[in-house]
Amino acid sequence: MVEDVYQVVFSRNAKQDLRKIVSYLGKKTSISIEQKVRKGILDQAEGLQKLPESKPILQGIEGLEYEVRYAKAWSYKIIFRIFHPTNTVRILAIRHDKEDPENMISKL
């Protein structure tokens, strides 16, 4: 059995989120932590090329017309949507675990 391979793309908002996270960590922590977190987020995003449907559905954002899932990297949620039949995973946002999901709806 051959697994589908998905193309993973970052939305403009997700790219901006990643830049903000890295910038914040660069100011508040060390360069090594900044790099570890960035690498962890990018590795998790790359991992979505296979079996993105296995990731949990993001709770607390009911009312959207489509399903939104997330993957975890450190204390961050990589929030994404799967598009069929193009086999594309679009990363919509990257948010800290403590952020209220209802605040994210406008970004999705």
VMD Tcl script that draws the C-alpha trace (Angstrom):
set ca {
  {0.00 0.00 0.00}
  {1.38 3.37 -1.03}
  {0.66 6.35 1.21}
  {-0.29 9.65 -0.32}
  {2.33 12.33 0.02}
  {0.98 15.81 0.67}
  {2.52 19.10 -0.33}
  {2.88 21.34 2.73}
  {2.58 25.09 2.18}
  {2.67 27.94 4.69}
  {0.13 30.71 4.41}
  {1.38 34.29 4.65}
  {-0.07 34.47 8.19}
  {1.73 31.28 9.25}
  {5.05 32.58 7.91}
  {4.51 35.80 9.84}
  {3.61 33.82 12.98}
  {6.85 31.85 12.73}
  {8.90 35.02 12.28}
  {7.25 36.59 15.34}
  {7.85 33.48 17.47}
  {11.51 33.28 16.46}
  {12.00 37.01 17.01}
  {10.38 36.87 20.44}
  {12.45 33.86 21.50}
  {15.60 35.53 20.19}
  {14.98 38.48 22.48}
  {13.77 36.55 25.55}
  {15.90 33.40 25.47}
  {19.07 32.16 23.81}
  {19.86 31.66 20.14}
  {20.04 27.90 20.70}
  {16.47 27.79 22.08}
  {15.26 30.01 19.26}
  {16.84 27.64 16.72}
  {15.51 24.48 18.45}
  {11.95 25.79 18.49}
  {12.13 26.96 14.87}
  {13.54 23.60 13.77}
  {10.89 21.74 15.80}
  {8.08 23.69 14.18}
  {9.50 23.22 10.67}
  {10.12 19.49 11.28}
  {6.53 18.97 12.47}
  {5.25 20.88 9.44}
  {7.34 18.71 7.13}
  {5.99 15.62 8.89}
  {2.51 16.55 7.68}
  {3.51 15.27 4.24}
  {2.36 11.87 5.46}
  {-0.91 11.08 7.22}
  {-2.04 14.60 8.13}
  {-5.52 13.17 8.82}
  {-4.06 11.40 11.85}
  {-3.64 14.72 13.66}
  {-6.42 15.90 16.01}
  {-9.15 18.32 15.05}
  {-8.76 21.74 16.66}
  {-11.49 22.22 19.26}
  {-13.14 25.50 20.12}
  {-13.52 26.90 16.62}
  {-16.90 25.51 15.69}
  {-18.71 27.37 12.97}
  {-16.09 27.09 10.25}
  {-17.21 25.41 7.05}
  {-14.13 23.22 6.95}
  {-12.14 20.99 9.27}
  {-9.04 22.41 10.95}
  {-6.41 20.18 12.52}
  {-3.20 20.78 14.42}
  {0.20 19.31 15.12}
  {2.31 20.13 18.16}
  {5.85 21.43 18.33}
  {7.14 22.51 21.72}
  {4.40 24.73 23.18}
  {2.99 25.65 19.80}
  {0.13 24.40 17.67}
  {0.69 24.23 13.94}
  {-2.84 24.77 12.69}
  {-3.63 23.45 9.23}
  {-6.27 22.50 6.71}
  {-6.16 19.59 4.27}
  {-7.22 20.10 0.67}
  {-8.39 17.18 -1.44}
  {-7.96 16.07 -4.20}
  {-4.82 18.20 -4.56}
  {-3.22 16.55 -1.51}
  {-2.15 19.86 -0.09}
  {-1.72 20.76 3.56}
  {-1.99 24.49 4.11}
  {-0.60 25.74 7.38}
  {-2.92 28.51 8.46}
  {-1.35 29.69 11.72}
  {1.12 28.84 14.46}
  {-0.14 29.64 17.93}
  {0.98 29.13 21.51}
  {-0.92 26.45 23.45}
  {-2.27 28.98 25.92}
  {-3.94 31.12 23.28}
  {-7.73 30.93 23.24}
  {-8.90 29.14 20.06}
  {-11.78 31.60 19.67}
  {-9.22 34.38 19.12}
  {-7.86 32.44 16.15}
  {-11.03 32.21 14.07}
  {-10.45 35.53 12.31}
  {-6.97 34.32 11.24}
  {-8.26 31.10 9.71}
}
mol new
graphics top color blue
foreach p $ca { graphics top sphere $p radius 0.5 }
foreach p [lrange $ca 0 end-1] q [lrange $ca 1 end] { graphics top cylinder $p $q radius 0.2 }
display resetview
